[in-house]
Amino acid sequence: MRNFSILLVALVFTVNAFAQENDPNGEVNMMSKRGEYILPVAGDFALGINAIPMVNYFGNLFNGHAGNSASFDTFTHTLVSTTPVLFGKYYLSDKTAIRAGLLIGVYNDTDRENVMMNQQIPDPKVTVTDIMKRTETDLGLGADYLMYRGKGRVQGFYGGGVYLNYTKLKANYTYGNLITTEFSSPYWYDFAAGSTTSGGERTLSVSGARSFGVILSGVVGVEYFIAPKISIGGEFRLGLYTGYDFNGYRTVERWTGTEREVETLPKDANDGSIAFKNASTGSLFMMFHF
């Protein structure tokens, strides 16, 4: 967090130096030396990127750590996943705009764990490998109506909008020790519990697990135009979230006493939720206007 603060201080000094260099009298001039408008006007488009990954990168660069993040940069599958990675904006007037955001994430994880091999005479040094392969897809799409007010390069904004979330999850498990007549209670790794166990029922796959969410939120923030039509800014949200989780199906295998059995079952009861929460995670961004 200290590195993040240092970066913000350096950014403020850079911005002030730029403003003074282009305006020796200390007054805000809304036209550049080339006669270009500094602030956007009606009909302008803008493209933006979330600056949090850049903040993380510089933090890691300064102290050699790999896990730095701003304190408000936490993503979940509820309200704060409305913080888009990419977004576009269209100015309806000089002081109003519509902004649309897009969040896309695809995650593939593979977890390998060693367990003792099935043997008539157990030897802990002889092992096999159990594997979990997990894929998650996250999608977010929404839009905000924003209103601006301010003087000079500093422009505050406020407004609100609606965002939709969709998450899909699937997982597959393979085990080095098979369930057989000779070894009906083999050793295997329970990935959910994070430990080795034996016997019982074990999961072969999870499919059809998905979540839907709708967020109605208000937003407040500020932008500073460091150059004609180029701005940096930050924002925070407050919103009402409602969602539905469909937990999908689980395919399992077990020993019945006489044979190995494979069965597909509903994973869990489906869940619904509604919450009013402060999205203090917010975001930092850069915008380029055309």
N, C-alpha and C positions, 0 to 999 in steps of 0.2 A: 504494500500500500504506500510505503514511503517513496518508492520509485515512481509510482503513479502521481503522487503529489509534486515531485520534482519535475516530472514531465509537464504537468499543467502549468507550473510556475514559469518554466522555460517558454511554453507556448504563449502565455500572457505577455512576457517581455518581447517576444518576437512580433506579436500582433501590435503592441504599442509602438515599437520601433518602425514597423511598416507604416502605420498611420501617420506618425510624425514626419517620416521621410517624404510622404506624398502630400502632406499638408503642413507646411512650416508654421502657419499661424495658429495651429492647434484647433482649427475649426473643421468640422466634418464637411467635406465637399462631395456631393453625391454624383459628381462626374469625374472620371479619371482624366489624366493628362491627355489621353487619346480621344477624349470626348465620349467615352463609353459609360453607360449607366452602371453604377455599382450595385444597386438593388434590382431585383427582378421586377418586371412589369406584367400587366395583363397579357395573357397569351404565351408566356414563357413556359418551357418545360424544364424539369430538373431531374437529375439522377443522383442518388445518394448511396453511400456505403456505410456500414456499421464500422466504427473506428476501434471498437474494443479489441479485435485481434491485433491491431497495430500496437495498442497500449500493452497488451500481454507480451508482444515480441520485444519491445524496448525494455520492459521490466526484466525479462529473461536475459536480454543482452547485457544489462548493467550488472546483474549479480550472479549470473550463471545458473539460476534456478529454472526449472521447467514448469512450475505450477503457478506462476503469478497471474493474478487477475484483479480487476477493479472490484471493490467490495460489492458493487451492485450488478456485477456480471454473472448471474446465475440463471441458467435456462432450465425450465421445467416444462411439463406438457400442459400447464394450465395458463394462467394469465400472462406471465412474462415471455412466453414463446411468441407473443405478438410483436416482440422486438425483432424487426426484420433484418436480414442480412443485406438485401437489396431493396430499394424502393424508388418510386418515381413520383413526380409531383407536377401538377398543372395549375397555373395561376388563373383563376376566374377573373380576378381584378388585381390591382396593385397590392391589395391587403387581404385577399382571401385565396385559398388554394385547396385543391383536392389531392390527397396523397395516398397512393396505394403501395402496400408492402408485400413482400414475398419471402417466405422462409422455407428452405428445402434442406433436409438432412437425411443421409443414408449412412447407417453405421453397421459395420460387420465386425463381430468379435469372435475369436476362437480361443477357447480355454482348454488347456491340456493338463491333466493331472495323472500322476502315477499311483497305482495301487498294487498290492501284492498279488501275484499270479495264483490262480487256483492250482493247488498241488496236493498230492496225498500226504507229503511231508512238507509243511509250509516253510518257505525260505523267504524272509523279508527282503533279501537282496535281489530276488528275482521279481520283476514287476511287469505290468502291462499298462497301457495308456488309455484313459477314458477321455473323450473329447466332447465338448459342447460348442456348437456353431450357432451363433445368434445374429439375426438381421433385424434392424429396426428402421422404419421409414417415417420421417416427420415432415408434415406439410402444413404451412400456415399461409393464409391469404386474407387480406382485409383492406379497408380504406378508412381514412380520416378526413373530416372537414376542418380546416385550420383557418384561424383569423389572426392577423398580424397587427401589432402596433409597436411604435418605437420611433426613435430619432437617430439619424445617422446610420452608422454601420451596425449598431446593436438593434436587433429586432426580436421582441418577445412574441410568442404565439401561444394560442390556446384553442381548444376545440375537442372533438371526440369522434368516435366511429365504431365500427363493428369488425371483428376478426373471427375467422373460422379456423379451427385446428383439426388435424387428422393424424393419427399415429397408428401404425401397423407393426405387429411384432410376430416373428416366428423363430423357432429354435429346434435344433436336431441334436440328439445325443447318441453317441456310439460308445460301447463298453468293451474293454479288452477281455474280460471274463464273461463267457456266455453262460446262460442258465441251461443246465443239462441235467439228465437223470443222476449223473455222478456228482455234479456240483449244483445242487438246487438252491443253495444260498450263497452265491458267490460274493466276493468283495467287489464293491463298486463305489465310485465317488459321487456323493450327493452334492450337486452344484448349488442347490438352493440353500442347504445348510452349511456348505463349505467344509465338509469333513467326509472321511471314509466310513462306510457302513457295510452291512452285509444282509442278504436276504431281503424279504419284503417286496414291495412294489416299486418299480423304477420307471421313470419317464423316458420314452423314446423320442417324442416330438411334441411341440406345441404349435398349433396353427390357428388362424382365424382370430387372434387376439387383436383388438383394435379399439381406439378411443376417438370420440367426436367431442368437440367443444365449441361453444359460442361465447364470445366476450364482447360486452358493451363497455366501452371505457372512455374516460376523459383524459386529456393530455395537456400538459403545460411545459413550455420549454423556451429556449433562447437560441438565436443564431447570431454569429458575428461574421461580417463579410470582410475577409482578409484581402480580397482583390475583387475586381469587377466580376460579379456573378459567381463567385466562389466563396462558400461559407463553411464554418465549423459550428457545431452546436451540441446541445444536450437536452434531454427531456425526461420527464417522469410521468407515470400513469396511475390512475385509480379506476377500478372497474368492477363490473359484476360478471362473474363467470358461471356458466352452467355446462355440465358435460355428462357424457354417458360412456361407460366402459363395458365393452363386450369382451369377456375374458377368453372366448374361443374354446378350443377343444384340446384335450391332452390324450395322446396315445401312450399306453403303458404296457409293460410286460410283467408277469408274475408266475410263480410256480403254484399250481393248483393242488399239488400233492401227488399227481400222477403225470402231469405234463406242463409244458410252458404254454401260457395263454397270453394273447395280445388283444387289447380292447381299447376302443376310443371312447372317451368320456367327456362330458362338459367339464371344463377346467374348474370354474367356480361360478357362483351366482353373479349375475351382471350387476353393475353398480351405477348409481347416478349421483351427481353432486351439484351443489350451487354454493357460491361463496362471494363475499364482498371483501376484496383485499387490496391493500396498498402495494402497487407494483413498484416498490422502491428500487428495483433493479435498474430501471431506466435504460438509457443508451447514450453513447456518444456517436456523432456522425459527421461526415463531410458531404457537402452538396455542390453539384456543378450545374449551372443554369445555362440554358441555350435559348 
